[in-house]
Amino acid sequence: MKKFIRKVAVMTSGGDSPGMNAAIRSVVRSCAYYKLECVGVYRGYQGMIESDIVPMSARDVHHIIQKGGTVLKSARSKEFRTIEGRKKAYESLKEHKVDALVVIGGDGSFTGGMIFSQEFNFPVIGIPGTIDNDIFGTDYTLGYDTALNTAMEVIDKIRDTASSHNRLFFVEVMGRDSGFIALNTGIGAGAEEILIPEENMGLERLLESLEKSRRSGKSSSLVVVAEGDKTGANVFELADYVEKNLPQYDVRVSVLGHMQRGGSPSCFDRVLASRMGVKAIELLLDSQSNKMVGVQNNEMVAVDLENAVKEHHKISKEILRISDIMSV
């Protein structure tokens, strides 16, 4: 797909994540550096359909690198899932004389971008922005490091309360299909058990582990649960089951919820976003399309969007092994 790029559109789509604003800033300033025009698309694909598109210069993105969320807003679009909706979006981009698109989001956003690129022969580059870290082809996604640190800070406070009152806390973190946040925050916070979608521990083994912890002299315990874990129907039913079978424990539940999505991005996420934005523009200038920018072994890489969407970023077996050793 050899096309001369003069104007680039950037948008955020799907769930927000810390670092999205830093990525927007990087794309806009990279365009300025390479003498390209840049426009921002508000509200993702729905905004593209409705032509909610504005020019963006290097000065328009000052003082946003430290902000959570996304200044371009985000929305899900049922209309974009239809060929008619995508045709409207394409016509909007052509009306604004846009030559290429940078999509900051997760696998759903990338799926839409991939189909759009194929249907209209339009250059699209993806930047992975999701706290779940579940995108194939990159070691880290934007927002993951910040979400880990946010969850860690809260779990540390919960452990203080658990220790003071000899309680067992079940702490639910985000991760509907992926256990990256739960596994790493669980190890970092010293949790007795970590429950993730990838590894179904089973109720009986959980009871055995908690009873073993109690007999070993632990007066309080902490179990970190990914929201997509299959050990129980949900974290509250799981807590009820443990309380009925281990009445010695005073059980409490804390759901961290969407607080993990917000907040100022960490230094790691700001630097990663800056690197990914530059790489995205340089890929477009190199006439590449249908690619996702990723980081592997601290090197920036280009991954086929199709692979990023269809494959799955797997949990490290070594980290699982470490979690087992640390729970004794």
C-alpha positions in Angstrom: 0.0 0.0 0.0 2.2 2.8 -1.3 0.6 6.2 -0.5 2.1 9.6 0.0 1.2 10.8 3.5 0.4 14.4 4.0 -2.2 14.4 6.8 -2.7 11.9 9.6 -5.8 11.4 11.9 -5.4 10.1 15.5 -8.2 8.7 17.6 -8.7 6.8 20.8 -11.3 3.9 21.0 -12.7 1.4 23.5 -11.9 1.6 27.2 -9.6 4.5 28.2 -6.2 3.8 29.8 -3.5 6.0 31.3 -1.0 6.9 28.7 -3.5 7.5 25.9 -3.0 11.3 26.1 0.8 10.8 26.0 0.4 8.8 22.9 -1.9 11.4 21.3 0.8 14.0 22.1 3.5 11.9 20.6 1.6 11.3 17.3 0.8 15.0 17.0 4.3 16.2 17.7 5.8 13.5 15.5 3.6 14.8 12.7 4.9 18.3 13.3 8.5 17.1 13.3 8.1 15.4 10.0 6.1 18.3 8.5 2.8 16.5 8.3 -0.6 17.8 9.2 -2.5 16.2 12.0 -6.2 16.0 13.0 -7.8 14.5 16.1 -11.0 12.4 15.8 -13.3 12.8 18.9 -15.3 9.9 20.3 -13.5 7.1 18.3 -15.2 5.5 15.3 -18.5 7.2 16.0 -16.9 10.6 15.9 -15.3 9.6 12.6 -18.7 8.7 11.2 -20.1 12.0 12.4 -17.1 14.0 11.1 -16.2 15.2 14.6 -12.6 16.0 13.5 -10.4 18.9 14.4 -6.9 20.1 13.4 -4.2 19.5 16.1 -0.9 21.2 16.3 2.1 20.7 18.6 0.8 23.5 20.9 -2.6 21.9 21.1 -1.2 18.9 23.1 0.9 20.8 25.7 0.2 19.8 29.3 -1.6 16.6 28.5 1.2 14.0 29.0 0.5 13.8 32.7 -3.3 13.4 32.4 -5.2 10.2 32.6 -8.2 9.3 30.3 -8.2 10.7 26.8 -8.7 14.3 25.7 -10.2 13.0 22.4 -12.8 11.1 24.4 -13.8 7.5 23.6 -17.0 5.7 22.6 -18.1 2.4 21.2 -19.9 2.5 17.8 -22.4 -0.1 16.6 -22.8 1.8 13.4 -19.1 1.3 12.5 -19.7 -2.4 12.6 -21.7 -2.1 9.4 -20.3 -1.5 5.9 -22.6 1.6 5.6 -21.1 3.1 8.8 -17.6 2.4 7.7 -18.3 4.0 4.3 -19.5 7.2 6.1 -16.3 7.2 8.2 -14.2 6.9 5.1 -16.1 9.7 3.4 -15.5 11.9 6.5 -11.8 11.3 6.4 -11.6 12.0 2.7 -13.6 15.2 3.2 -10.9 16.3 5.7 -8.2 15.2 3.2 -6.8 12.6 5.7 -4.4 10.1 4.2 -3.8 7.8 7.2 -5.2 6.8 10.6 -3.6 6.0 14.0 -5.9 4.1 16.3 -5.0 4.0 20.0 -7.0 1.2 21.7 -7.4 -2.5 22.2 -8.3 -5.6 20.2 -11.8 -4.5 19.4 -10.5 -1.1 18.1 -7.8 -2.9 16.1 -10.4 -5.3 14.5 -12.4 -2.3 13.3 -9.2 -0.6 12.0 -8.1 -3.7 10.2 -11.4 -4.2 8.4 -11.6 -0.5 7.5 -8.1 -0.6 6.1 -8.8 -3.7 4.0 -12.1 -2.4 2.6 -10.9 1.1 1.6 -7.2 0.5 1.0 -6.6 3.0 3.8 -3.4 3.1 5.8 -4.0 2.3 9.5 -1.5 1.9 12.4 -2.5 0.7 15.9 -1.1 1.7 19.2 -2.0 -0.7 22.0 -3.8 1.1 24.8 -5.4 -1.2 27.4 -4.7 -1.8 31.1 -5.2 -5.6 30.7 -1.9 -6.1 28.8 -3.5 -8.8 26.8 -2.6 -7.7 23.2 -0.4 -10.1 21.3 2.9 -8.9 19.9 3.9 -6.4 22.6 5.4 -7.0 26.0 3.5 -4.1 27.5 0.4 -2.1 26.6 -0.2 1.6 27.5 -1.8 1.9 30.9 -0.8 -1.5 32.2 2.1 -0.3 34.4 0.0 2.6 35.8 -2.9 0.2 36.6 -0.5 -2.2 38.4 0.9 0.7 40.6 -2.7 1.9 41.3 -3.8 -1.6 42.3 -0.7 -2.1 44.4 -1.1 1.1 46.4 -4.7 0.2 47.2 -3.9 -3.4 48.1 -1.1 -2.3 50.4 -3.7 -0.2 52.3 -6.1 -3.2 52.5 -3.4 -5.4 53.9 -2.9 -2.9 56.7 -6.6 -3.3 57.6 -6.5 -7.1 57.2 -3.5 -7.4 59.6 -5.1 -5.1 62.2 -8.4 -7.1 62.3 -7.1 -10.6 61.5 -9.3 -10.7 58.4 -9.3 -12.5 55.0 -9.7 -10.1 52.2 -10.7 -11.0 48.6 -9.6 -8.1 46.4 -11.0 -8.1 42.9 -8.9 -6.4 40.2 -9.7 -5.8 36.5 -9.0 -8.6 34.0 -12.1 -10.1 32.4 -10.1 -12.4 30.1 -6.6 -11.8 31.3 -4.8 -12.3 34.7 -1.8 -10.0 34.1 -2.9 -7.4 36.6 -4.0 -9.9 39.3 -0.9 -12.1 39.0 1.6 -9.2 39.2 -0.1 -7.2 41.8 -0.7 -10.4 43.8 3.0 -11.2 43.8 4.0 -7.6 44.5 1.5 -7.3 47.4 2.4 -10.6 48.9 -1.0 -12.2 48.4 -1.5 -15.7 49.8 -3.4 -16.8 46.6 -4.0 -15.3 43.2 -7.0 -16.4 41.1 -6.8 -15.7 37.3 -8.9 -16.8 34.2 -5.9 -18.7 32.7 -5.6 -21.1 35.7 -8.7 -22.5 37.4 -7.5 -23.3 40.9 -10.7 -25.0 42.0 -12.6 -24.3 45.3 -11.2 -27.3 47.2 -7.6 -26.4 46.5 -8.3 -22.8 47.6 -9.8 -24.0 50.9 -6.8 -26.2 51.4 -4.4 -23.4 50.8 -6.1 -21.0 53.1 -6.4 -23.6 55.8 -2.7 -24.3 55.4 -1.9 -20.6 55.8 -4.0 -20.4 58.9 -2.3 -23.4 60.5 1.1 -22.0 59.7 0.4 -19.0 61.9 -0.9 -16.4 59.4 -3.4 -14.3 61.3 -4.6 -12.5 58.1 -4.7 -13.4 54.4 -5.1 -11.7 51.1 -6.5 -13.2 47.9 -6.2 -11.3 44.7 -8.9 -12.2 42.2 -9.1 -11.2 38.5 -12.7 -10.3 37.6 -12.8 -13.1 34.9 -11.6 -15.8 37.3 -13.7 -19.0 37.0 -13.1 -20.4 40.5 -16.4 -19.0 41.7 -19.4 -17.4 40.0 -18.2 -14.1 41.3 -16.0 -12.7 44.0 -18.9 -12.4 46.5 -20.0 -16.0 46.1 -16.4 -17.1 46.4 -16.1 -15.2 49.7 -19.4 -16.7 51.0 -18.2 -20.2 50.1 -14.9 -19.7 52.0 -16.7 -18.2 55.0 -19.1 -21.1 55.2 -16.3 -23.7 55.0 -13.7 -21.9 57.0 -15.7 -20.1 59.7 -12.4 -19.2 61.5 -11.9 -16.5 58.9 -13.6 -13.1 59.1 -14.0 -12.6 55.3 -14.3 -9.2 53.5 -14.5 -8.3 49.8 -13.1 -5.2 48.1 -13.7 -4.6 44.4 -11.2 -2.0 43.0 -13.2 -1.4 39.8 -12.7 1.5 37.5 -10.3 3.3 39.8 -7.6 1.2 38.1 -8.3 2.9 34.8 -7.8 6.5 36.0 -5.0 8.5 37.4 -1.8 10.1 36.0 0.2 7.7 33.9 3.5 6.4 35.3 6.8 7.4 33.9 7.1 4.0 32.2 3.7 4.5 30.4 4.6 8.1 29.4 7.9 7.1 27.8 6.3 4.0 26.2 3.5 6.2 24.7 6.1 8.6 23.4 8.1 5.9 21.7 5.0 4.2 20.2 3.7 7.5 18.8 6.9 8.2 17.0 7.1 4.6 15.7 3.5 4.8 14.4 4.2 7.9 12.3 7.5 6.5 11.0 5.8 3.3 9.9 3.3 5.4 7.9 6.1 7.4 6.3 7.6 4.0 5.4 4.4 3.2 3.5 3.4 0.5 6.0 -0.2 -0.2 7.0 -2.3 -2.7 9.0 0.4 -2.8 11.6 0.4 -2.4 15.4 3.3 -0.8 17.2 4.7 -3.0 19.9 7.6 -3.3 22.3 9.6 -6.5 22.5 12.7 -6.8 24.6 12.7 -3.0 24.9 12.8 -2.6 21.1 10.1 -1.1 19.0 8.5 -3.5 16.5 5.7 -3.6 13.9 3.2 -6.4 14.3 0.5 -7.4 11.8 -2.8 -6.2 13.1 -4.4 -9.5 12.2 -1.9 -11.3 14.5 -2.4 -8.8 17.3 -6.2 -9.4 17.1 -6.3 -13.2 16.6 -3.4 -14.3 18.8 -3.3 -14.0 22.6 -0.6 -12.6 24.9 0.0 -15.5 27.3 0.8 -15.4 31.0 4.5 -16.2 31.8 4.9 -19.7 33.3 7.8 -18.4 35.3 5.7 -15.8 37.0 3.1 -18.4 37.8 5.8 -20.6 39.3 7.1 -17.6 41.4 3.6 -17.0 42.7 3.3 -20.6 43.9 6.7 -20.4 45.7 5.9 -17.0 47.3 2.6 -18.3 48.7 4.1 -20.9 51.2 
